[in-house]
Amino acid sequence: MERRSVNPISVAAALLFLSSIPIMMALVRVVQIPLGQTPADTAHLMQMPLHYWGHAAAGATFALLGPLQFGRVLARKFGWLHKFTGRIFVLAGAVMALTGLGLIAGLPQTSSLLIDSMRIAGGATLLVMLAVSLAAIRKRNLPRHRDWMIRAYAVGVGQSLVSFILFPVYLITGEPPAGVIADLVFAVSWVVTIGVAELIIARLHRRPATPLATS
């Protein structure tokens, strides 16, 4: 029986849906920060407003462009646009990682050691993955470029899954979830997201070699 191919529009829609809550929150922060109207639970981040604003703006851009970059239609029919948005995607990922690391280094610890450690590891890993992906595309190694872009996207939006679990709790209680259970949900969400990305990469390698993305 012939296996049906995955509809790229469906994939992009699914990725956008999974990232919808973090994207929405980031876009809200982009407006709130200049107005000085951030919620009390994130007020401490206003000690470094430029880092905070840059992190929110870059994060929203990274999450929004990712699904478009992985679509074959954009890469094949609008190659110039794919290259342009790809550069913005990489820049946004780098800014998101650097500002996130800056916030952790410059502010008093407010999260648990586990969460901060994962964020530090995630930011550093994202920078390395973006660099590896850029090196691959310079050598015209499209499969390697695609693989590391997928990994970078998974690391960059690794908190998306947890938002569907913890955000409703936040809406109900008015307080950000905290404690060991919240930390474990955060960690497991990130690990699951990265694991799914590896499964997608493995599946792509079992198919005939066709460029998923170029930049």
Backbone as a ProteinNet text record, in pm:
[ID]
protein_1_A
[PRIMARY]
MERRSVNPISVAAALLFLSSIPIMMALVRVVQIPLGQTPADTAHLMQMPLHYWGHAAAGATFALLGPLQFGRVLARKFGWLHKFTGRIFVLAGAVMALTGLGLIAGLPQTSSLLIDSMRIAGGATLLVMLAVSLAAIRKRNLPRHRDWMIRAYAVGVGQSLVSFILFPVYLITGEPPAGVIADLVFAVSWVVTIGVAELIIARLHRRPATPLATS
[TERTIARY]
84.9	0	88.4	60.5	144.3	117.6	226.1	214.1	183.7	85	47.9	149	176.8	268.5	195.4	272.4	214.9	190.8	74.4	40.6	121.7	209.5	292.6	212.4	94.6	9.9	-40.7	-74.8	-120.9	-10.2	112	226	250.3	249	270.3	162	36.9	-74.4	-60.1	-16.5	1.4	111.5	222.6	332.8	289.9	215.1	167.3	70.6	-13.5	-108.3	-35.3	65.3	140.4	217.2	253.4	329	238.6	107.9	16.9	19.9	21.3	20.2	150.2	269.1	392.7	400.7	354.1	356.4	266.6	145.9	51.6	109.1	166.8	223.2	342	424.4	540.3	496.5	395.6	347.7	284.7	216.9	160.2	272	378.6	492.1	558.3	565.6	627.1	556	425.1	347.9	355.4	348.8	345	475.1	587.8	717.2	741.6	725.2	746.4	648.6	529	427.5	444.7	535	556.3	438.3	368	246.9	260.8	379.9	399.7	333.2	284.5	221.9	320	266.8	350.1	446	402.8	487.8	607.8	609	725	787.9	747.5	797.1	948	1003.2	1147.7	1228.3	1168.8	1238.5	1256.3	1179	1190.5	1316.3	1394.5	1525.6	1619.1	1587.6	1663.3	1563.6	1498.9	1388.3	1429.2	1549.4	1591.1	1611.7	1673.5	1690.4	1553.9	1465.9	1333.1	1254.2	1254.3	1180.4	1240.2	1373	1438.4	1408.7	1404.3	1375.5	1232.9	1138.4	998.5	979	1034.1	1017.6	1084.8	1207	1278.5	1209.1	1158.3	1090.1	965.1	887	765.7	801.6	904.2	947.8	997.1	1077.5	1132.4	1021.2	924.8	816.1	723.8	702.4	613.8	677.3	807.5	872.8	908.3	929.2	970.4	882.9	751.7	664.4	672	693	703.6	833.3	941.1	1070.2	1073.9	993.9	998.2	902.5	836.9	744.7	815	793	856.6	808.8	682.1	626.7	703.9	730.4	803.4	944	1010	1148.4	1157.7	1059.5	1067.9	1017.7	906.7	844.4	887.4	927.7	967.4	1100.7	1201.8	1331.5	1392.2	1376.4	1432.9	1368.9	1236.1	1166.1	1208	1227.1	1272	1409.2	1498.3	1630.8	1623.2	1539	1525.9	1469.7	1358.3	1297.7	1386.4	1464.8	1556.5	1662.1	1713.3	1812.1	1750	1625.6	1556.3	1533.3	1497.2	1474.1	1599.8	1713.4	1839.4	1875.4	1861.3	1891.3	1801.1	1671.5	1577.8	1614.1	1652.5	1692.6	1814.5	1912.7	2034.1	2003.7	1920.8	1884.4	1806	1714.3	1635.7	1726.4	1823.5	1913.8	2002.9	2061.7	2154.8	2084.5	1966.9	1895	1844.2	1805.5	1763.3	1877.1	1995	2112.2	2148.5	2133	2161.6	2068.9	1941.1	1844.8	1879.1	1917.2	1952.1	2076.9	2174.8	2300.2	2285.1	2197.3	2190.1	2085.2	1995.8	1888.5	1903.4	1850.1	1850.7	1772.3	1811.5	1745.1	1602.8	1507.4	1366.4	1305.5	1369	1322.5	1408.2	1367	1443.4	1574.3	1665.5	1794.5	1774.5	1676.4	1648.9	1607	1513.3	1461.8	1571.4	1644.6	1752	1858.7	1890.7	1992.6	1946.9	1819.1	1766.8	1764	1732.2	1729.1	1870	1967.4	2105.4	2151.5	2125.5	2163.9	2090.6	1961.5	1883.5	1934	1966.9	2017	2150.4	2241.2	2372.6	2359.8	2274.7	2255.1	2193.4	2099.2	2035.1	2138.4	2228.3	2332.2	2420.9	2459	2543.6	2469.5	2342.2	2264.8	2246.8	2221.7	2209.1	2341.1	2452.2	2584	2611.8	2579.1	2599.7	2513.9	2390.4	2300.3	2351.5	2402.7	2456.9	2580.9	2664.9	2784.1	2745.6	2638.5	2593.4	2542.2	2466.2	2409.9	2518	2621.7	2732.9	2803.8	2801.2	2861.9	2760.8	2639.3	2530.5	2487.3	2505.3	2459.2	2317.4	2219.3	2081.2	2020.2	2039.9	1981.4	2034	2164.4	2221.9	2169.3	2158.3	2103.1	1960	1878.8	1739.6	1732.1	1811.8	1808	1838.3	1942.6	1982.2	1889.4	1823.7	1720.9	1600.7	1562.9	1452.4	1488.6	1610.8	1655.9	1656.5	1704.5	1708.8	1567.7	1474.5	1336.6	1277.8	1305.5	1253.3	1307.2	1436.1	1494.8	1438.3	1423.9	1377	1234	1148.6	1007	974.7	1076.4	1056.6	956.9	929.2	835.5	691.3	669.3	534.2	436.5	480.5	391.3	348.7	441.5	409.1	307.3	302.8	209.3	64.5	37	-99.8	-140.3	-41.6	-69.9	-73.6	25.6	39.2	-35.4	-55.9	-124.2	-267.9	-346.2	-480.4	-477.1	-374.5	-361.5	-337.8	-255.3	-226.8	-354.1	-435.8	-560.1	-656.9	-658.4	-752.1	-706.4	-579.4	-527.6	-476.1	-438.1	-379.8	-234.2	-175.9	-35.9	35.8	160.1	234.6	261.5	234.1	259.1	405.5	428.5	564.7	571.8	693	712	769	788.7	853.3	772.6	641.2	558.6	566.2	555.8	564.6	701	805.7	940.4	952.1	896.7	903.7	822.3	705.6	624.6	702.7	769.7	851.7	961.6	1032.6	1145.2	1098.7	992.4	941.5	891.6	826.2	776.2	889.4	998.3	1112	1174.5	1190.5	1249.5	1161.1	1030.1	936.8	942.8	947.7	955	1080	1192.6	1318.2	1311.8	1250.9	1236.6	1151.9	1042.8	957.5	1034.8	1115.8	1197.3	1291.5	1352.2	1442.2	1367.2	1245.2	1164.1	1131.1	1100.9	1072.1	1195.1	1311.1	1435	1462	1442.5	1464.5	1369.9	1245.3	1148	1186.2	1235.6	1278	1394.5	1482.1	1596.8	1558.4	1440	1394	1325.7	1306.3	1241.4	1346.3	1307.1	1400.2	1449.1	1573.1	1634.1	1575.1	1497	1443	1462.5	1497.4	1525.2	1401.6	1407.1	1296.4	1308.7	1432.2	1453.9	1592.4	1603.8	1733.7	1739.7	1860.3	1871.1	1997.9
-119.6	0	124.4	219	338.1	433.2	480.4	570.8	711	773.6	909	1009.1	1109.1	1213.8	1309.8	1374.1	1468.2	1601.6	1657.5	1787.2	1895.6	1968.9	2069.7	2180.7	2211	2313.4	2265.7	2137.6	2081.2	2082.6	2051.5	2051.8	2192.5	2291.2	2429.8	2475.3	2437.5	2474.8	2411	2284.8	2215.5	2281.6	2318.7	2384	2520	2593.9	2723.9	2708.9	2605.9	2583	2549.7	2462	2423.4	2541.9	2636.6	2753.4	2873.6	2856.4	2970.8	3045.7	2972.1	3039.5	3116.2	3054.6	3132.9	3251.4	3234.3	3345.6	3458.6	3422.8	3523.3	3597.9	3524	3586.7	3676.1	3631	3711.3	3841.1	3833.3	3953.3	4051.1	3997.5	4083.9	4154.7	4080.9	4140	4250.1	4230.5	4330.6	4465.2	4461.5	4584.4	4632	4539.1	4575.8	4638.1	4585.5	4629.2	4778.8	4832.1	4976.7	5061.9	5006.7	5080.4	5064.4	4976.1	4952.7	4886.4	4800.3	4737.6	4586.1	4538	4393.8	4343.5	4218.8	4162.5	4155.9	4145.9	4145.3	4027.3	3912	3792.9	3799.9	3897.3	3914.4	4051.8	4125.6	4261.5	4264.5	4158.1	4155.9	4159.6	4112.3	4112.2	4253.8	4348.3	4485.9	4553.2	4483.4	4535	4536.6	4454.7	4451.6	4460.7	4575.3	4585.5	4559.4	4603.4	4581.2	4432.3	4361.6	4217.1	4148.2	4191	4129.5	4152.7	4278.3	4309.3	4233.9	4233.6	4162.6	4014.1	3956	3813.3	3783	3868.3	3846.7	3864.5	3972	3998.3	3890.6	3852.8	3749.6	3614.6	3584	3456.5	3443.6	3551.2	3548.4	3532.9	3604.9	3596.4	3456.2	3399.7	3265.4	3161.6	3169.2	3071.3	3086.4	3209	3231.8	3189.9	3215.5	3185.7	3038.4	2967.8	2828.2	2741.5	2739.1	2654.9	2688.9	2817.1	2855.9	2804.9	2807	2764.4	2616.6	2536.1	2392.1	2345.9	2440.3	2402.9	2392.3	2284.3	2264.7	2366.6	2409.1	2501.2	2632.4	2686.3	2812.6	2797.7	2685.3	2663.9	2645.5	2575.2	2542.1	2654	2717.1	2815.8	2958.3	2983.4	3118.2	3110.5	3061.4	3040.4	3165.7	3278.5	3404.7	3443.8	3421.7	3455.4	3360.2	3233.2	3135	3173.9	3219.2	3260.3	3383.4	3478.4	3601.7	3573.7	3499.1	3469.1	3374.8	3291.7	3202.9	3280.6	3387.4	3470.5	3539	3583.8	3645.7	3541.4	3419.7	3310.3	3282.1	3273	3246	3362.1	3485.1	3602.3	3607.4	3580.2	3580.9	3474	3355.6	3249.7	3287.3	3350.4	3391.7	3500	3598.7	3704.9	3647.6	3557.3	3494.2	3421.7	3345.8	3270.7	3364	3463.5	3553.1	3638.1	3689.8	3771.1	3684.6	3560.7	3470.1	3439.6	3413.2	3388.8	3514.6	3630.4	3756.1	3779.9	3747.5	3763	3671.9	3549.1	3455.6	3502.1	3553.7	3596.8	3727.4	3815.6	3948.6	3969.7	3873.6	3888.7	3790.3	3824.4	3728.4	3603.6	3489.5	3363.6	3363.5	3344.5	3337.8	3202.3	3128.7	2994.1	2892	2766	2660	2636	2566.5	2534.8	2450.2	2358.5	2273.6	2357.6	2450	2531.8	2621.5	2687.8	2775.6	2697.1	2578.5	2495.8	2456.1	2418.9	2381.1	2500.3	2617.5	2735.9	2773.7	2761.7	2789.8	2690.1	2562.1	2458.3	2477.6	2514.1	2534.7	2651.5	2763.9	2880	2852.9	2789.2	2757.5	2657.6	2556.7	2455.1	2514.2	2605.6	2669.9	2745.3	2817	2890	2794.7	2682.8	2585	2524.5	2489.9	2428.6	2522.6	2648.1	2745.9	2759.5	2759.3	2769.7	2647.9	2529.2	2406.3	2407.7	2454.6	2460.2	2557.5	2672.3	2769.2	2713.9	2645.3	2585.7	2481.9	2406.8	2304	2364.8	2473.7	2530.7	2598.6	2649	2707.3	2601	2476.5	2365.8	2297.7	2355.7	2302.7	2163.8	2135.7	2008.3	2030.2	2018.2	2051.6	1961.2	1827.7	1742.8	1777.4	1800.8	1835.4	1971.7	2065.3	2197	2183.6	2106.4	2083.9	2021	1916.7	1844.6	1936.5	2018.5	2103.2	2222	2264.2	2367.1	2313.2	2189.3	2126.7	2114.3	2070.5	2058.3	2194.3	2296.6	2430.6	2480.3	2455.7	2498.4	2426.5	2296.9	2219.3	2271.8	2303.3	2357.1	2495.7	2578.1	2714.4	2724.1	2631.4	2636	2519.6	2468.5	2352	2371.8	2498.4	2525.9	2534.4	2517.2	2533.4	2431.4	2305.5	2200	2223.1	2267	2286.1	2398.1	2493.9	2605.3	2557.9	2449.5	2398.1	2330.1	2297.8	2234.3	2336.9	2424.6	2516.8	2649	2691.8	2820	2817.7	2710.8	2708.2	2718.4	2658.6	2669.7	2815.2	2882.8	3024.4	3109	3080.1	3155.8	3134.6	3012.5	2980.1	3038.1	3021.9	3062.7	3206.2	3258.6	3392.1	3395.3	3279.2	3268.9	3170.5	3201.5	3106.5	2977.6	2861	2734.2	2722	2672.2	2656.2	2527.7	2488.8	2367.7	2254.5	2142.1	2028.5	1976.5	1967.2	1913.7	2003.9	2135.7	2229.4	2219.3	2203.8	2190.9	2064.5	1954.9	1829.1	1836.4	1900.3	1917.5	1999.7	2104.4	2187.7	2104.8	2027.9	1948.8	1841.7	1770.8	1663.6	1720.3	1837.3	1900.6	1928.3	1981.6	2015.1	1888.1	1786.3	1660.5	1594.4	1595.7	1535.7	1609.5	1742.8	1821.3	1787.1	1777.9	1742.6	1600.2	1508.7	1370.8	1359.5	1435.9	1435.5	1486.9	1589.8	1642.6	1535.4	1457	1351.1	1242.3	1213.1	1115.6	1166.5	1296.5	1355	1348.8	1379.4	1373.7	1231.6	1134.3	994.6	952.6	998.6	964	1027.8	1152.6	1219.6	1147.3	1088.8	1018.9	885.2	835.7	711.5	736.1	864.2	899.1	933.3	936.2	980.9	1121.1	1147.7	1277.2	1388.5	1473.5	1591.7	1707.8	1825.3	1937.1	1983.9	1985.5	2038.5	2187.4	2234.4	2377.5	2413.3	2526.9	2581.4	2725.3	2776.6	2916.7	2975.7
0	0	0	-85.3	-97.1	18.8	79.1	192	143.6	204.1	165.7	220.2	138.2	182.9	275.6	362.2	457.2	389.1	409.2	352.6	423.4	351	416.9	482.9	427.3	488.6	623.6	631.6	758.2	862	818.2	909.3	962.5	873	915.2	1011.8	981.8	1069.3	1207.1	1209.6	1337.4	1420	1354.3	1425.4	1479.9	1400.1	1446	1562	1556.6	1665.4	1795.7	1786	1905	1964.6	1879	1926.5	1951.4	1938.6	1942	2074.9	2186.7	2316.8	2341.3	2321.8	2337.8	2241.9	2117.6	2022.2	2071.4	2115.6	2163.7	2283.8	2378.2	2497.4	2461.4	2367.4	2327.3	2260.8	2173.3	2105.8	2204.7	2305	2409	2485	2516.5	2589	2506.2	2373.4	2286.3	2301.4	2325	2344.2	2488.5	2583.8	2725.1	2774.1	2727.9	2781.8	2759.4	2636.4	2618.8	2700.5	2726.4	2802	2952.7	2993.8	3136.3	3203.6	3132.5	3185.7	3195.2	3228.5	3241.8	3369.4	3370.3	3489.7	3606.7	3726.6	3846.1	3848.6	3794.5	3802.1	3707.5	3615.2	3526.8	3543	3646.9	3665.7	3687.2	3746.9	3772.9	3641.8	3532.2	3404.2	3348.3	3401.3	3354.9	3406.9	3488.3	3526.5	3405.3	3305.6	3180.7	3065.6	3048.3	2951.2	2806.1	2766.4	2627.4	2600.4	2694.4	2680	2674.7	2762.2	2772.4	2644.4	2595.6	2473.3	2354.5	2344.9	2235.5	2238.2	2357.9	2371.4	2325	2363.9	2326.1	2175.9	2119.9	1976.3	1892	1929.7	1854.2	1866.7	1986	2006.1	1921.1	1914.1	1831.1	1683.5	1638.7	1499.1	1465.1	1553	1533.7	1523.2	1613.7	1615	1494.8	1449.4	1335.7	1203.6	1187.8	1059.8	1045	1155.8	1149.2	1060.7	1082.9	999.5	851.3	818.7	677.9	616.6	694.5	642.6	607.5	673.6	650.9	542.7	475.7	369.3	235.2	162.4	32	-71.6	-59.1	-158.7	-158.4	-40.8	-31.9	-87.6	-54.1	-97.2	-248.8	-308.3	-450.4	-540	-503.5	-591.1	-559.3	-435.2	-394.7	-321.1	-393.3	-331.9	-271.9	-341.5	-290.6	-158.6	-146.1	-22.7	90	54.4	152.6	208.1	120.7	165.5	255.9	217	294.5	433.9	438.7	568.9	649.8	578.9	649.4	725.3	666.6	735.1	857.4	842.2	955.4	1065.2	1023.5	1118.3	1200.5	1133.9	1203.9	1296.6	1246.9	1329.3	1451.7	1431.6	1543.2	1646.1	1598.7	1690.3	1771.1	1705.4	1775.6	1879.3	1841.9	1935.6	2053.4	2025.3	2131.3	2230.1	2177.4	2263.1	2344.9	2280.6	2349.1	2455.6	2422.7	2521.3	2636.8	2605.4	2712.1	2808.6	2753.4	2837.4	2915.9	2852.8	2921.7	3039.3	3022.2	3130.9	3247.7	3218.8	3325.4	3400	3324.2	3385.8	3463	3416.2	3474.8	3581.5	3599.4	3696.9	3811.9	3927.4	4038.5	4000.3	4056.2	4023.5	4077.1	3986.4	4025.6	3992.7	3901.9	3868.9	3943.1	3934	3999.1	3925.3	3991.7	3930.2	3805	3808	3691.6	3571.9	3592.5	3482.6	3426.9	3516.3	3469.8	3395	3444.3	3377.7	3239	3226.1	3095.2	3000.3	3051.7	2966.9	2919.7	3008.4	2969.5	2863.2	2889.4	2793.2	2660.9	2668.3	2546.6	2464.7	2530.8	2458.7	2391.8	2465.5	2408.7	2294.3	2313.6	2209.9	2083.8	2101.2	1986.6	1903.1	1966.9	1894.1	1814.4	1876.1	1807.8	1688.6	1708	1600.3	1482.5	1509.8	1401.1	1325.3	1398.7	1334.6	1247.2	1295.8	1218.8	1092.8	1105.9	991.2	885.8	929.5	834.8	764.1	840.4	779.7	674.5	702.1	608.4	478.5	488.5	366.3	283.1	347.2	271.1	188	237.2	163.8	71.3	62.3	-20.6	24.4	150.9	207.5	260.5	170.9	204.9	311.1	304	409.9	549.1	559.7	690.2	737.1	646.7	678.6	731.1	659.7	700.6	838.4	861.4	988.5	1106.4	1090.9	1203.2	1220.4	1114.6	1128.1	1206.3	1176.8	1250.4	1397.6	1424.7	1564.9	1634.4	1564.3	1622.7	1654.3	1563.2	1586.4	1707.7	1718.8	1831.8	1964.1	1967.5	2090.1	2119.9	2015.5	2034.4	2082.8	2040.5	2081.3	2173.6	2242.4	2328.3	2440.5	2475.3	2584.3	2535.4	2405.5	2351.2	2408.2	2413.9	2461	2604.7	2688.9	2829.8	2849.1	2756.3	2770.8	2767.7	2692.6	2686	2816.4	2899	3027.3	3139.2	3143.2	3254.9	3235.8	3110.8	3089.3	3141.9	3120.5	3179.8	3332.5	3394	3539.9	3579.3	3500.9	3526.8	3514.8	3412.7	3394.5	3509.9	3562.3	3670.4	3803.8	3835.2	3965.9	3970.2	3853.8	3851.2	3891	3916.9	3955.7	3863.9	3825.1	3741.1	3817.3	3758.6	3827.2	3868	3987.7	4038	4119.8	4152.5	4230.7	4148.4	4213	4149.2	4030.9	4045.8	3937.4	3814.1	3835.5	3723.1	3654.9	3735.1	3677.7	3593.3	3641.6	3568	3439.1	3444.5	3323.4	3220.1	3265.8	3178.6	3113.2	3194.6	3143.6	3045.6	3082.1	2996.7	2864.4	2868.5	2746.4	2649.5	2700.5	2615.8	2556.4	2639.3	2592.9	2487.3	2508.7	2412.9	2279.4	2283.4	2160.3	2079.7	2148.9	2081.7	2027.9	2104.5	2058.9	1933.8	1928.6	1809.6	1688.8	1708.6	1598.9	1544.5	1633.9	1588.5	1511.7	1552.7	1479.9	1339.7	1329.5	1198.8	1109.6	1165.1	1087.4	1040.1	1129.1	1091	979.3	986	881.4	748.2	753.8	631.4	564.7	644	587.9	524.9	556.7	494.9	361.6	327.2	201.3	96.2	-30.2	-134.2	-104.2	-132.6	-99	-181.7	-115.8	-179	-84.4	-134.7	-45.2	26.4	160.1	239.2	253.9	262.2	279.4	231.9	173	137.5	184.5	200.7	242.1	185.7
[MASK]
+++++++++++++++++++++++++++++++++++++++++++++++++++++++++++++++++++++++++++++++++++++++++++++++++++++++++++++++++++++++++++++++++++++++++++++++++++++++++++++++++++++++++++++++++++++++++++++++++++++++++++++++++++++++

